[in-house]
Amino acid sequence: MSGETTEPTRSQLAWALAAAIPFLCCIALLGYSVTTGIALSLAIVWPLLQIFGYTVTLKMAKGDPAHYLVKTQVILHWMIVVLLGMLMSQGGS
């Protein structure tokens, strides 16, 4: 085994960035929920689900963020972001 490291591909970088955005959204939701008390259980559980889900899928994908398992995980979290955005745009009514 050589000690050479390979550069990540453009696809791997794009999927890693696509995974980071929902994670940052869940951290923002956590901060908002702690101050207001709205959706606190979701704000606590969602980051834990992301950390657990990404850890398991990256382990199964042997560290490849462009693997289909990781892509599925990213798409699921983007669906949550879209649904939360739709709920927030309704203004609670």
N, C-alpha and C positions, 0 to 999 in steps of 0.2 A: 504494500500500500504506500503510495507516495503522499506527501504532505501538501499536494497541490490543491488549491481551492478554485472552484469554477465560478464564473460570474453568473448571477441569475439572469434568466431570459426576460424579455420584455413582458411576456405573458405572466410569468411568475411575479414580477414586480407589480403588474396591474392588478392581479388577484390579491396580492398582499395589501395593496392600497385599498382595494374594494372591501377587504375585511376590516381594515383599520377604521374606516368611516363609521360603520354602525357601532363599533366599540366606543368611539368618541361620543357618538350620540347617546349611548346608554350611560356613559359617565355624566354627560350633561343632564340627562333625565334624572339620574341619581341625585345630583346636586339640587335640581329643581324640586324633586320630591322630598328631600330632607328639609328644605326650607318651607314648603307649603303643606306637606303631608298628603299630597294627591298622588295616587298610584305608587305608594311606597313599596308595596310587596313586589310589584313588577320591576321597579327600579333596583331592588336589591337582588332579585333572582336572575334578571336578564344578564348582567355582567358575569355572574357565576356560570350560567349556561353557556355563554360565549367562550369563557376560558376553558371550561371542561370540554365543550364541543370541538373547539379548534385544537386543543391538545390531543384529543383522541384521534381526530381525523388526520392531523399532521403526522402523528405517530404511525397510523395505518398507511398513509401516503408516502412514508419514508422521507418526510420533510419537503415534499414538493407542493408549493402553494397553488400550482396550476392543475393539481389532480382533481378528478371529478368529485371525489368525496368532499374536498375542501370547497370546491365551487358550489356544491349543493348547500353546504353550511353557510357560505357567504350569501347565497340567494335567499335562504330562509331568514337570515337576519335583516336583509334588505326589505323583505316583505313586512317584517315587524316595523321597520322604520316608516314604510309607506302607510301602513295601517295606523300607526300612532300619529303621523302627519295628517291623515284624513280625520281622525278623531279630534285633533287639536284645531283643525280648520273649521270644524262644526261648532266650536265654541261651547261644547258641553250640552247642546240642546238636541 
